[in-house]
Amino acid sequence: MAKLTTKGRKKMPAKEFGEPGKRAYPMPDKAHAANAKARATQMVKKGKLSASEKKKIDAKANKKLGDTSK
């Protein structure tokens, strides 16, 4: 996974995040998109993220990953 610095994260447009309003789950590349899906799953299990929020993050990540079957 490419290193994402604080400076690089701040320069990213909001549309590059799984949750643009919170600027959470950055997805500048495929590796980060896959990681965002994994972290979202963890947060649902901890009760810190709703299933509908996870679904939105997964959909955005799948689009970035080129996976249209899910």
Predicted model as a PDB file, atoms N, CA, C, CB and O in Angstrom, pLDDT in the B-factor column:
MODEL        1                                                                  
ATOM      1  N   MET A   1       0.853  -1.164   0.000  1.00 77.00           N  
ATOM      2  CA  MET A   1       0.000   0.000   0.000  1.00 77.00           C  
ATOM      3  C   MET A   1       0.900   1.228   0.000  1.00 77.00           C  
ATOM      4  CB  MET A   1      -0.971  -0.003   1.221  1.00 77.00           C  
ATOM      5  O   MET A   1       1.877   1.301   0.745  1.00 77.00           O  
ATOM      6  N   ALA A   2       0.559   2.177  -0.835  1.00 81.00           N  
ATOM      7  CA  ALA A   2       1.309   3.427  -0.888  1.00 81.00           C  
ATOM      8  C   ALA A   2       1.105   4.214   0.396  1.00 81.00           C  
ATOM      9  CB  ALA A   2       0.887   4.265  -2.106  1.00 81.00           C  
ATOM     10  O   ALA A   2       0.012   4.222   0.963  1.00 81.00           O  
ATOM     11  N   LYS A   3       2.147   4.867   0.844  1.00 92.00           N  
ATOM     12  CA  LYS A   3       2.068   5.649   2.073  1.00 92.00           C  
ATOM     13  C   LYS A   3       1.223   6.896   1.820  1.00 92.00           C  
ATOM     14  CB  LYS A   3       3.489   6.035   2.583  1.00 92.00           C  
ATOM     15  O   LYS A   3       1.434   7.617   0.844  1.00 92.00           O  
ATOM     16  N   LEU A   4       0.284   7.132   2.696  1.00 93.00           N  
ATOM     17  CA  LEU A   4      -0.564   8.319   2.607  1.00 93.00           C  
ATOM     18  C   LEU A   4      -0.190   9.235   3.760  1.00 93.00           C  
ATOM     19  CB  LEU A   4      -2.093   7.947   2.644  1.00 93.00           C  
ATOM     20  O   LEU A   4      -0.483   8.946   4.920  1.00 93.00           O  
ATOM     21  N   THR A   5       0.455  10.333   3.432  1.00 95.00           N  
ATOM     22  CA  THR A   5       0.889  11.278   4.456  1.00 95.00           C  
ATOM     23  C   THR A   5      -0.265  12.196   4.851  1.00 95.00           C  
ATOM     24  CB  THR A   5       2.089  12.107   3.956  1.00 95.00           C  
ATOM     25  O   THR A   5      -1.283  12.272   4.163  1.00 95.00           O  
ATOM     26  N   THR A   6      -0.087  12.879   5.956  1.00 95.00           N  
ATOM     27  CA  THR A   6      -1.097  13.844   6.402  1.00 95.00           C  
ATOM     28  C   THR A   6      -1.287  14.921   5.346  1.00 95.00           C  
ATOM     29  CB  THR A   6      -0.696  14.481   7.753  1.00 95.00           C  
ATOM     30  O   THR A   6      -2.414  15.320   5.054  1.00 95.00           O  
ATOM     31  N   LYS A   7      -0.198  15.384   4.781  1.00 96.00           N  
ATOM     32  CA  LYS A   7      -0.260  16.423   3.748  1.00 96.00           C  
ATOM     33  C   LYS A   7      -1.025  15.906   2.520  1.00 96.00           C  
ATOM     34  CB  LYS A   7       1.175  16.876   3.343  1.00 96.00           C  
ATOM     35  O   LYS A   7      -1.858  16.614   1.954  1.00 96.00           O  
ATOM     36  N   GLY A   8      -0.735  14.680   2.123  1.00 94.00           N  
ATOM     37  CA  GLY A   8      -1.419  14.084   0.980  1.00 94.00           C  
ATOM     38  C   GLY A   8      -2.901  13.871   1.251  1.00 94.00           C  
ATOM     39  O   GLY A   8      -3.738  14.084   0.374  1.00 94.00           O  
ATOM     40  N   ARG A   9      -3.218  13.450   2.473  1.00 95.00           N  
ATOM     41  CA  ARG A   9      -4.615  13.243   2.847  1.00 95.00           C  
ATOM     42  C   ARG A   9      -5.393  14.554   2.819  1.00 95.00           C  
ATOM     43  CB  ARG A   9      -4.705  12.610   4.236  1.00 95.00           C  
ATOM     44  O   ARG A   9      -6.537  14.592   2.364  1.00 95.00           O  
ATOM     45  N   LYS A  10      -4.769  15.629   3.306  1.00 95.00           N  
ATOM     46  CA  LYS A  10      -5.440  16.933   3.315  1.00 95.00           C  
ATOM     47  C   LYS A  10      -5.694  17.451   1.910  1.00 95.00           C  
ATOM     48  CB  LYS A  10      -4.613  17.944   4.088  1.00 95.00           C  
ATOM     49  O   LYS A  10      -6.659  18.181   1.682  1.00 95.00           O  
ATOM     50  N   LYS A  11      -4.843  17.083   0.972  1.00 96.00           N  
ATOM     51  CA  LYS A  11      -4.997  17.535  -0.418  1.00 96.00           C  
ATOM     52  C   LYS A  11      -6.048  16.736  -1.184  1.00 96.00           C  
ATOM     53  CB  LYS A  11      -3.667  17.440  -1.142  1.00 96.00           C  
ATOM     54  O   LYS A  11      -6.520  17.173  -2.234  1.00 96.00           O  
ATOM     55  N   MET A  12      -6.413  15.567  -0.660  1.00 96.00           N  
ATOM     56  CA  MET A  12      -7.390  14.722  -1.352  1.00 96.00           C  
ATOM     57  C   MET A  12      -8.775  15.371  -1.353  1.00 96.00           C  
ATOM     58  CB  MET A  12      -7.458  13.334  -0.692  1.00 96.00           C  
ATOM     59  O   MET A  12      -9.201  15.933  -0.344  1.00 96.00           O  
ATOM     60  N   PRO A  13      -9.472  15.293  -2.482  1.00 96.00           N  
ATOM     61  CA  PRO A  13     -10.847  15.810  -2.499  1.00 96.00           C  
ATOM     62  C   PRO A  13     -11.756  14.909  -1.663  1.00 96.00           C  
ATOM     63  CB  PRO A  13     -11.380  15.911  -3.957  1.00 96.00           C  
ATOM     64  O   PRO A  13     -11.482  13.718  -1.512  1.00 96.00           O  
ATOM     65  N   ALA A  14     -12.813  15.463  -1.131  1.00 96.00           N  
ATOM     66  CA  ALA A  14     -13.734  14.723  -0.269  1.00 96.00           C  
ATOM     67  C   ALA A  14     -14.305  13.490  -0.970  1.00 96.00           C  
ATOM     68  CB  ALA A  14     -14.871  15.632   0.185  1.00 96.00           C  
ATOM     69  O   ALA A  14     -14.591  12.488  -0.315  1.00 96.00           O  
ATOM     70  N   LYS A  15     -14.472  13.550  -2.278  1.00 95.00           N  
ATOM     71  CA  LYS A  15     -15.057  12.420  -3.011  1.00 95.00           C  
ATOM     72  C   LYS A  15     -14.163  11.175  -2.994  1.00 95.00           C  
ATOM     73  CB  LYS A  15     -15.330  12.828  -4.451  1.00 95.00           C  
ATOM     74  O   LYS A  15     -14.616  10.087  -3.350  1.00 95.00           O  
ATOM     75  N   GLU A  16     -12.917  11.324  -2.588  1.00 96.00           N  
ATOM     76  CA  GLU A  16     -11.986  10.198  -2.506  1.00 96.00           C  
ATOM     77  C   GLU A  16     -12.103   9.420  -1.190  1.00 96.00           C  
ATOM     78  CB  GLU A  16     -10.567  10.698  -2.671  1.00 96.00           C  
ATOM     79  O   GLU A  16     -11.357   8.467  -0.968  1.00 96.00           O  
ATOM     80  N   PHE A  17     -13.023   9.815  -0.327  1.00 97.00           N  
ATOM     81  CA  PHE A  17     -13.200   9.158   0.970  1.00 97.00           C  
ATOM     82  C   PHE A  17     -14.475   8.332   0.973  1.00 97.00           C  
ATOM     83  CB  PHE A  17     -13.234  10.196   2.109  1.00 97.00           C  
ATOM     84  O   PHE A  17     -15.440   8.652   0.279  1.00 97.00           O  
ATOM     85  N   GLY A  18     -14.464   7.264   1.763  1.00 96.00           N  
ATOM     86  CA  GLY A  18     -15.658   6.434   1.915  1.00 96.00           C  
ATOM     87  C   GLY A  18     -16.776   7.177   2.616  1.00 96.00           C  
ATOM     88  O   GLY A  18     -17.952   6.982   2.310  1.00 96.00           O  
ATOM     89  N   GLU A  19     -16.405   8.033   3.560  1.00 96.00           N  
ATOM     90  CA  GLU A  19     -17.347   8.917   4.243  1.00 96.00           C  
ATOM     91  C   GLU A  19     -16.856  10.352   4.025  1.00 96.00           C  
ATOM     92  CB  GLU A  19     -17.463   8.566   5.791  1.00 96.00           C  
ATOM     93  O   GLU A  19     -16.098  10.881   4.839  1.00 96.00           O  
ATOM     94  N   PRO A  20     -17.289  10.980   2.927  1.00 95.00           N  
ATOM     95  CA  PRO A  20     -16.782  12.313   2.582  1.00 95.00           C  
ATOM     96  C   PRO A  20     -17.016  13.379   3.646  1.00 95.00           C  
ATOM     97  CB  PRO A  20     -17.408  12.760   1.313  1.00 95.00           C  
ATOM     98  O   PRO A  20     -16.159  14.239   3.850  1.00 95.00           O  
ATOM     99  N   GLY A  21     -18.153  13.340   4.323  1.00 95.00           N  
ATOM    100  CA  GLY A  21     -18.460  14.346   5.341  1.00 95.00           C  
ATOM    101  C   GLY A  21     -17.496  14.291   6.516  1.00 95.00           C  
ATOM    102  O   GLY A  21     -17.150  15.321   7.093  1.00 95.00           O  
ATOM    103  N   LYS A  22     -17.073  13.105   6.862  1.00 95.00           N  
ATOM    104  CA  LYS A  22     -16.138  12.914   7.974  1.00 95.00           C  
ATOM    105  C   LYS A  22     -14.686  12.826   7.488  1.00 95.00           C  
ATOM    106  CB  LYS A  22     -16.504  11.646   8.755  1.00 95.00           C  
ATOM    107  O   LYS A  22     -13.752  12.819   8.290  1.00 95.00           O  
ATOM    108  N   ARG A  23     -14.512  12.759   6.154  1.00 96.00           N  
ATOM    109  CA  ARG A  23     -13.204  12.535   5.544  1.00 96.00           C  
ATOM    110  C   ARG A  23     -12.549  11.288   6.139  1.00 96.00           C  
ATOM    111  CB  ARG A  23     -12.293  13.768   5.740  1.00 96.00           C  
ATOM    112  O   ARG A  23     -11.367  11.279   6.482  1.00 96.00           O  
ATOM    113  N   ALA A  24     -13.370  10.234   6.248  1.00 97.00           N  
ATOM    114  CA  ALA A  24     -12.918   8.960   6.794  1.00 97.00           C  
ATOM    115  C   ALA A  24     -12.851   7.915   5.683  1.00 97.00           C  
ATOM    116  CB  ALA A  24     -13.855   8.488   7.930  1.00 97.00           C  
ATOM    117  O   ALA A  24     -13.550   8.029   4.676  1.00 97.00           O  
ATOM    118  N   TYR A  25     -12.027   6.919   5.861  1.00 97.00           N  
ATOM    119  CA  TYR A  25     -11.834   5.830   4.924  1.00 97.00           C  
ATOM    120  C   TYR A  25     -11.323   6.335   3.571  1.00 97.00           C  
ATOM    121  CB  TYR A  25     -13.136   5.065   4.741  1.00 97.00           C  
ATOM    122  O   TYR A  25     -12.025   6.239   2.564  1.00 97.00           O  
ATOM    123  N   PRO A  26     -10.092   6.875   3.550  1.00 97.00           N  
ATOM    124  CA  PRO A  26      -9.524   7.384   2.300  1.00 97.00           C  
ATOM    125  C   PRO A  26      -9.301   6.260   1.289  1.00 97.00           C  
ATOM    126  CB  PRO A  26      -8.204   8.108   2.575  1.00 97.00           C  
ATOM    127  O   PRO A  26      -8.910   5.150   1.650  1.00 97.00           O  
ATOM    128  N   MET A  27      -9.558   6.569   0.016  1.00 97.00           N  
ATOM    129  CA  MET A  27      -9.407   5.580  -1.043  1.00 97.00           C  
ATOM    130  C   MET A  27      -8.702   6.167  -2.262  1.00 97.00           C  
ATOM    131  CB  MET A  27     -10.769   5.028  -1.444  1.00 97.00           C  
ATOM    132  O   MET A  27      -9.295   6.254  -3.337  1.00 97.00           O  
ATOM    133  N   PRO A  28      -7.433   6.574  -2.104  1.00 95.00           N  
ATOM    134  CA  PRO A  28      -6.730   7.130  -3.256  1.00 95.00           C  
ATOM    135  C   PRO A  28      -6.289   6.062  -4.260  1.00 95.00           C  
ATOM    136  CB  PRO A  28      -5.527   7.907  -2.787  1.00 95.00           C  
ATOM    137  O   PRO A  28      -5.992   6.386  -5.410  1.00 95.00           O  
ATOM    138  N   ASP A  29      -6.244   4.797  -3.841  1.00 95.00           N  
ATOM    139  CA  ASP A  29      -5.830   3.718  -4.724  1.00 95.00           C  
ATOM    140  C   ASP A  29      -6.532   2.417  -4.321  1.00 95.00           C  
ATOM    141  CB  ASP A  29      -4.291   3.544  -4.688  1.00 95.00           C  
ATOM    142  O   ASP A  29      -7.288   2.383  -3.349  1.00 95.00           O  
ATOM    143  N   LYS A  30      -6.273   1.357  -5.076  1.00 95.00           N  
ATOM    144  CA  LYS A  30      -6.952   0.076  -4.823  1.00 95.00           C  
ATOM    145  C   LYS A  30      -6.599  -0.519  -3.466  1.00 95.00           C  
ATOM    146  CB  LYS A  30      -6.603  -0.918  -5.911  1.00 95.00           C  
ATOM    147  O   LYS A  30      -7.456  -1.101  -2.801  1.00 95.00           O  
ATOM    148  N   ALA A  31      -5.356  -0.377  -3.057  1.00 95.00           N  
ATOM    149  CA  ALA A  31      -4.942  -0.936  -1.768  1.00 95.00           C  
ATOM    150  C   ALA A  31      -5.690  -0.260  -0.624  1.00 95.00           C  
ATOM    151  CB  ALA A  31      -3.422  -0.781  -1.574  1.00 95.00           C  
ATOM    152  O   ALA A  31      -6.133  -0.930   0.309  1.00 95.00           O  
ATOM    153  N   HIS A  32      -5.832   1.053  -0.689  1.00 96.00           N  
ATOM    154  CA  HIS A  32      -6.558   1.778   0.354  1.00 96.00           C  
ATOM    155  C   HIS A  32      -8.057   1.445   0.307  1.00 96.00           C  
ATOM    156  CB  HIS A  32      -6.342   3.300   0.197  1.00 96.00           C  
ATOM    157  O   HIS A  32      -8.718   1.396   1.344  1.00 96.00           O  
ATOM    158  N   ALA A  33      -8.578   1.221  -0.888  1.00 97.00           N  
ATOM    159  CA  ALA A  33      -9.996   0.858  -1.015  1.00 97.00           C  
ATOM    160  C   ALA A  33     -10.261  -0.492  -0.343  1.00 97.00           C  
ATOM    161  CB  ALA A  33     -10.416   0.807  -2.510  1.00 97.00           C  
ATOM    162  O   ALA A  33     -11.247  -0.644   0.378  1.00 97.00           O  
ATOM    163  N   ALA A  34      -9.390  -1.460  -0.577  1.00 96.00           N  
ATOM    164  CA  ALA A  34      -9.542  -2.770   0.059  1.00 96.00           C  
ATOM    165  C   ALA A  34      -9.420  -2.641   1.575  1.00 96.00           C  
ATOM    166  CB  ALA A  34      -8.488  -3.764  -0.481  1.00 96.00           C  
ATOM    167  O   ALA A  34     -10.151  -3.291   2.322  1.00 96.00           O  
ATOM    168  N   ASN A  35      -8.499  -1.805   2.018  1.00 97.00           N  
ATOM    169  CA  ASN A  35      -8.309  -1.583   3.448  1.00 97.00           C  
ATOM    170  C   ASN A  35      -9.541  -0.909   4.058  1.00 97.00           C  
ATOM    171  CB  ASN A  35      -7.051  -0.727   3.697  1.00 97.00           C  
ATOM    172  O   ASN A  35      -9.937  -1.237   5.177  1.00 97.00           O  
ATOM    173  N   ALA A  36     -10.137   0.016   3.339  1.00 97.00           N  
ATOM    174  CA  ALA A  36     -11.334   0.715   3.838  1.00 97.00           C  
ATOM    175  C   ALA A  36     -12.468  -0.281   4.079  1.00 97.00           C  
ATOM    176  CB  ALA A  36     -11.789   1.813   2.836  1.00 97.00           C  
ATOM    177  O   ALA A  36     -13.194  -0.170   5.067  1.00 97.00           O  
ATOM    178  N   LYS A  37     -12.621  -1.253   3.178  1.00 97.00           N  
ATOM    179  CA  LYS A  37     -13.655  -2.276   3.354  1.00 97.00           C  
ATOM    180  C   LYS A  37     -13.395  -3.082   4.629  1.00 97.00           C  
ATOM    181  CB  LYS A  37     -13.705  -3.217   2.123  1.00 97.00           C  
ATOM    182  O   LYS A  37     -14.315  -3.358   5.399  1.00 97.00           O  
ATOM    183  N   ALA A  38     -12.145  -3.450   4.840  1.00 97.00           N  
ATOM    184  CA  ALA A  38     -11.797  -4.237   6.024  1.00 97.00           C  
ATOM    185  C   ALA A  38     -12.026  -3.442   7.308  1.00 97.00           C  
ATOM    186  CB  ALA A  38     -10.337  -4.695   5.947  1.00 97.00           C  
ATOM    187  O   ALA A  38     -12.567  -3.974   8.278  1.00 97.00           O  
ATOM    188  N   ARG A  39     -11.622  -2.187   7.320  1.00 98.00           N  
ATOM    189  CA  ARG A  39     -11.795  -1.349   8.517  1.00 98.00           C  
ATOM    190  C   ARG A  39     -13.269  -1.094   8.786  1.00 98.00           C  
ATOM    191  CB  ARG A  39     -11.049  -0.010   8.357  1.00 98.00           C  
ATOM    192  O   ARG A  39     -13.690  -1.069   9.943  1.00 98.00           O  
ATOM    193  N   ALA A  40     -14.058  -0.905   7.740  1.00 98.00           N  
ATOM    194  CA  ALA A  40     -15.498  -0.681   7.917  1.00 98.00           C  
ATOM    195  C   ALA A  40     -16.143  -1.916   8.545  1.00 98.00           C  
ATOM    196  CB  ALA A  40     -16.178  -0.348   6.559  1.00 98.00           C  
ATOM    197  O   ALA A  40     -17.004  -1.789   9.415  1.00 98.00           O  
ATOM    198  N   THR A  41     -15.735  -3.095   8.115  1.00 97.00           N  
ATOM    199  CA  THR A  41     -16.254  -4.334   8.697  1.00 97.00           C  
ATOM    200  C   THR A  41     -15.927  -4.397  10.183  1.00 97.00           C  
ATOM    201  CB  THR A  41     -15.675  -5.564   7.970  1.00 97.00           C  
ATOM    202  O   THR A  41     -16.778  -4.768  10.992  1.00 97.00           O  
ATOM    203  N   GLN A  42     -14.705  -4.038  10.543  1.00 98.00           N  
ATOM    204  CA  GLN A  42     -14.302  -4.023  11.948  1.00 98.00           C  
ATOM    205  C   GLN A  42     -15.152  -3.052  12.768  1.00 98.00           C  
ATOM    206  CB  GLN A  42     -12.825  -3.650  12.068  1.00 98.00           C  
ATOM    207  O   GLN A  42     -15.561  -3.370  13.884  1.00 98.00           O  
ATOM    208  N   MET A  43     -15.411  -1.892  12.224  1.00 98.00           N  
ATOM    209  CA  MET A  43     -16.168  -0.875  12.954  1.00 98.00           C  
ATOM    210  C   MET A  43     -17.632  -1.279  13.132  1.00 98.00           C  
ATOM    211  CB  MET A  43     -16.084   0.466  12.228  1.00 98.00           C  
ATOM    212  O   MET A  43     -18.247  -0.928  14.139  1.00 98.00           O  
ATOM    213  N   VAL A  44     -18.196  -2.009  12.173  1.00 98.00           N  
ATOM    214  CA  VAL A  44     -19.563  -2.512  12.326  1.00 98.00           C  
ATOM    215  C   VAL A  44     -19.600  -3.514  13.469  1.00 98.00           C  
ATOM    216  CB  VAL A  44     -20.073  -3.162  11.006  1.00 98.00           C  
ATOM    217  O   VAL A  44     -20.510  -3.482  14.297  1.00 98.00           O  
ATOM    218  N   LYS A  45     -18.614  -4.404  13.517  1.00 98.00           N  
ATOM    219  CA  LYS A  45     -18.557  -5.409  14.582  1.00 98.00           C  
ATOM    220  C   LYS A  45     -18.395  -4.773  15.956  1.00 98.00           C  
ATOM    221  CB  LYS A  45     -17.411  -6.379  14.327  1.00 98.00           C  
ATOM    222  O   LYS A  45     -18.880  -5.311  16.951  1.00 98.00           O  
ATOM    223  N   LYS A  46     -17.715  -3.628  16.018  1.00 97.00           N  
ATOM    224  CA  LYS A  46     -17.533  -2.910  17.284  1.00 97.00           C  
ATOM    225  C   LYS A  46     -18.740  -2.045  17.633  1.00 97.00           C  
ATOM    226  CB  LYS A  46     -16.286  -2.042  17.218  1.00 97.00           C  
ATOM    227  O   LYS A  46     -18.837  -1.528  18.746  1.00 97.00           O  
ATOM    228  N   GLY A  47     -19.658  -1.889  16.680  1.00 97.00           N  
ATOM    229  CA  GLY A  47     -20.840  -1.075  16.919  1.00 97.00           C  
ATOM    230  C   GLY A  47     -20.608   0.415  16.696  1.00 97.00           C  
ATOM    231  O   GLY A  47     -21.404   1.240  17.143  1.00 97.00           O  
ATOM    232  N   LYS A  48     -19.536   0.761  16.016  1.00 97.00           N  
ATOM    233  CA  LYS A  48     -19.201   2.167  15.782  1.00 97.00           C  
ATOM    234  C   LYS A  48     -19.593   2.655  14.387  1.00 97.00           C  
ATOM    235  CB  LYS A  48     -17.723   2.376  15.987  1.00 97.00           C  
ATOM    236  O   LYS A  48     -19.388   3.821  14.050  1.00 97.00           O  
ATOM    237  N   LEU A  49     -20.158   1.755  13.581  1.00 97.00           N  
ATOM    238  CA  LEU A  49     -20.553   2.098  12.223  1.00 97.00           C  
ATOM    239  C   LEU A  49     -21.813   1.305  11.903  1.00 97.00           C  
ATOM    240  CB  LEU A  49     -19.405   1.798  11.190  1.00 97.00           C  
ATOM    241  O   LEU A  49     -21.911   0.123  12.233  1.00 97.00           O  
ATOM    242  N   SER A  50     -22.772   1.958  11.262  1.00 97.00           N  
ATOM    243  CA  SER A  50     -24.015   1.258  10.925  1.00 97.00           C  
ATOM    244  C   SER A  50     -23.821   0.417   9.662  1.00 97.00           C  
ATOM    245  CB  SER A  50     -25.175   2.268  10.729  1.00 97.00           C  
ATOM    246  O   SER A  50     -22.893   0.635   8.883  1.00 97.00           O  
ATOM    247  N   ALA A  51     -24.707  -0.532   9.489  1.00 97.00           N  
ATOM    248  CA  ALA A  51     -24.650  -1.403   8.314  1.00 97.00           C  
ATOM    249  C   ALA A  51     -24.857  -0.598   7.032  1.00 97.00           C  
ATOM    250  CB  ALA A  51     -25.707  -2.516   8.417  1.00 97.00           C  
ATOM    251  O   ALA A  51     -24.253  -0.899   6.003  1.00 97.00           O  
ATOM    252  N   SER A  52     -25.707   0.422   7.095  1.00 97.00           N  
ATOM    253  CA  SER A  52     -25.952   1.229   5.894  1.00 97.00           C  
ATOM    254  C   SER A  52     -24.721   2.062   5.527  1.00 97.00           C  
ATOM    255  CB  SER A  52     -27.168   2.153   6.108  1.00 97.00           C  
ATOM    256  O   SER A  52     -24.428   2.253   4.347  1.00 97.00           O  
ATOM    257  N   GLU A  53     -24.005   2.554   6.535  1.00 97.00           N  
ATOM    258  CA  GLU A  53     -22.771   3.297   6.265  1.00 97.00           C  
ATOM    259  C   GLU A  53     -21.723   2.365   5.650  1.00 97.00           C  
ATOM    260  CB  GLU A  53     -22.224   3.946   7.568  1.00 97.00           C  
ATOM    261  O   GLU A  53     -21.009   2.743   4.721  1.00 97.00           O  
ATOM    262  N   LYS A  54     -21.643   1.145   6.182  1.00 97.00           N  
ATOM    263  CA  LYS A  54     -20.698   0.162   5.646  1.00 97.00           C  
ATOM    264  C   LYS A  54     -21.032  -0.161   4.197  1.00 97.00           C  
ATOM    265  CB  LYS A  54     -20.709  -1.123   6.495  1.00 97.00           C  
ATOM    266  O   LYS A  54     -20.139  -0.297   3.361  1.00 97.00           O  
ATOM    267  N   LYS A  55     -22.313  -0.282   3.907  1.00 97.00           N  
ATOM    268  CA  LYS A  55     -22.750  -0.599   2.550  1.00 97.00           C  
ATOM    269  C   LYS A  55     -22.292   0.493   1.573  1.00 97.00           C  
ATOM    270  CB  LYS A  55     -24.290  -0.759   2.500  1.00 97.00           C  
ATOM    271  O   LYS A  55     -21.858   0.191   0.461  1.00 97.00           O  
ATOM    272  N   LYS A  56     -22.388   1.746   1.987  1.00 97.00           N  
ATOM    273  CA  LYS A  56     -21.953   2.859   1.136  1.00 97.00           C  
ATOM    274  C   LYS A  56     -20.438   2.824   0.923  1.00 97.00           C  
ATOM    275  CB  LYS A  56     -22.369   4.207   1.758  1.00 97.00           C  
ATOM    276  O   LYS A  56     -19.954   3.045  -0.187  1.00 97.00           O  
ATOM    277  N   ILE A  57     -19.699   2.547   1.993  1.00 98.00           N  
ATOM    278  CA  ILE A  57     -18.240   2.472   1.900  1.00 98.00           C  
ATOM    279  C   ILE A  57     -17.841   1.318   0.984  1.00 98.00           C  
ATOM    280  CB  ILE A  57     -17.604   2.296   3.306  1.00 98.00           C  
ATOM    281  O   ILE A  57     -16.967   1.472   0.131  1.00 98.00           O  
ATOM    282  N   ASP A  58     -18.480   0.164   1.160  1.00 97.00           N  
ATOM    283  CA  ASP A  58     -18.186  -0.997   0.331  1.00 97.00           C  
ATOM    284  C   ASP A  58     -18.481  -0.716  -1.142  1.00 97.00           C  
ATOM    285  CB  ASP A  58     -18.992  -2.205   0.809  1.00 97.00           C  
ATOM    286  O   ASP A  58     -17.706  -1.106  -2.015  1.00 97.00           O  
ATOM    287  N   ALA A  59     -19.588  -0.048  -1.418  1.00 96.00           N  
ATOM    288  CA  ALA A  59     -19.958   0.258  -2.800  1.00 96.00           C  
ATOM    289  C   ALA A  59     -18.912   1.159  -3.449  1.00 96.00           C  
ATOM    290  CB  ALA A  59     -21.343   0.926  -2.853  1.00 96.00           C  
ATOM    291  O   ALA A  59     -18.524   0.944  -4.597  1.00 96.00           O  
ATOM    292  N   LYS A  60     -18.467   2.153  -2.717  1.00 96.00           N  
ATOM    293  CA  LYS A  60     -17.452   3.069  -3.240  1.00 96.00           C  
ATOM    294  C   LYS A  60     -16.131   2.335  -3.452  1.00 96.00           C  
ATOM    295  CB  LYS A  60     -17.252   4.263  -2.283  1.00 96.00           C  
ATOM    296  O   LYS A  60     -15.457   2.534  -4.463  1.00 96.00           O  
ATOM    297  N   ALA A  61     -15.768   1.485  -2.492  1.00 97.00           N  
ATOM    298  CA  ALA A  61     -14.526   0.712  -2.599  1.00 97.00           C  
ATOM    299  C   ALA A  61     -14.600  -0.264  -3.774  1.00 97.00           C  
ATOM    300  CB  ALA A  61     -14.249  -0.056  -1.285  1.00 97.00           C  
ATOM    301  O   ALA A  61     -13.637  -0.408  -4.528  1.00 97.00           O  
ATOM    302  N   ASN A  62     -15.740  -0.929  -3.927  1.00 96.00           N  
ATOM    303  CA  ASN A  62     -15.899  -1.869  -5.036  1.00 96.00           C  
ATOM    304  C   ASN A  62     -15.758  -1.168  -6.379  1.00 96.00           C  
ATOM    305  CB  ASN A  62     -17.253  -2.566  -4.952  1.00 96.00           C  
ATOM    306  O   ASN A  62     -15.186  -1.721  -7.318  1.00 96.00           O  
ATOM    307  N   LYS A  63     -16.274   0.034  -6.466  1.00 95.00           N  
ATOM    308  CA  LYS A  63     -16.153   0.816  -7.698  1.00 95.00           C  
ATOM    309  C   LYS A  63     -14.677   1.115  -7.977  1.00 95.00           C  
ATOM    310  CB  LYS A  63     -16.970   2.139  -7.595  1.00 95.00           C  
ATOM    311  O   LYS A  63     -14.221   1.008  -9.115  1.00 95.00           O  
ATOM    312  N   LYS A  64     -13.943   1.486  -6.940  1.00 94.00           N  
ATOM    313  CA  LYS A  64     -12.517   1.789  -7.075  1.00 94.00           C  
ATOM    314  C   LYS A  64     -11.730   0.528  -7.451  1.00 94.00           C  
ATOM    315  CB  LYS A  64     -11.966   2.392  -5.762  1.00 94.00           C  
ATOM    316  O   LYS A  64     -10.761   0.590  -8.207  1.00 94.00           O  
ATOM    317  N   LEU A  65     -12.163  -0.613  -6.910  1.00 95.00           N  
ATOM    318  CA  LEU A  65     -11.498  -1.890  -7.176  1.00 95.00           C  
ATOM    319  C   LEU A  65     -11.902  -2.497  -8.523  1.00 95.00           C  
ATOM    320  CB  LEU A  65     -11.811  -2.874  -6.062  1.00 95.00           C  
ATOM    321  O   LEU A  65     -11.302  -3.470  -8.979  1.00 95.00           O  
ATOM    322  N   GLY A  66     -12.906  -1.921  -9.143  1.00 92.00           N  
ATOM    323  CA  GLY A  66     -13.376  -2.431 -10.425  1.00 92.00           C  
ATOM    324  C   GLY A  66     -14.272  -3.650 -10.283  1.00 92.00           C  
ATOM    325  O   GLY A  66     -14.464  -4.394 -11.245  1.00 92.00           O  
ATOM    326  N   ASP A  67     -14.822  -3.861  -9.093  1.00 82.00           N  
ATOM    327  CA  ASP A  67     -15.693  -5.001  -8.823  1.00 82.00           C  
ATOM    328  C   ASP A  67     -17.148  -4.533  -8.898  1.00 82.00           C  
ATOM    329  CB  ASP A  67     -15.378  -5.633  -7.424  1.00 82.00           C  
ATOM    330  O   ASP A  67     -17.640  -3.867  -7.988  1.00 82.00           O  
ATOM    331  N   THR A  68     -17.822  -4.882  -9.974  1.00 69.00           N  
ATOM    332  CA  THR A  68     -19.214  -4.459 -10.146  1.00 69.00           C  
ATOM    333  C   THR A  68     -20.197  -5.551  -9.753  1.00 69.00           C  
ATOM    334  CB  THR A  68     -19.461  -4.044 -11.583  1.00 69.00           C  
ATOM    335  O   THR A  68     -21.408  -5.334  -9.798  1.00 69.00           O  
ATOM    336  N   SER A  69     -19.694  -6.727  -9.368  1.00 66.00           N  
ATOM    337  CA  SER A  69     -20.592  -7.836  -9.040  1.00 66.00           C  
ATOM    338  C   SER A  69     -21.205  -7.701  -7.650  1.00 66.00           C  
ATOM    339  CB  SER A  69     -19.846  -9.149  -9.136  1.00 66.00           C  
ATOM    340  O   SER A  69     -22.198  -8.367  -7.356  1.00 66.00           O  
ATOM    341  N   LYS A  70     -20.642  -6.857  -6.792  1.00 52.00           N  
ATOM    342  CA  LYS A  70     -21.130  -6.734  -5.413  1.00 52.00           C  
ATOM    343  C   LYS A  70     -21.899  -5.476  -5.205  1.00 52.00           C  
ATOM    344  CB  LYS A  70     -19.994  -6.786  -4.439  1.00 52.00           C  
ATOM    345  O   LYS A  70     -22.378  -5.220  -4.100  1.00 52.00           O  
TER     346      LYS A  70                                                      
ENDMDL                                                                          
END                                                                             
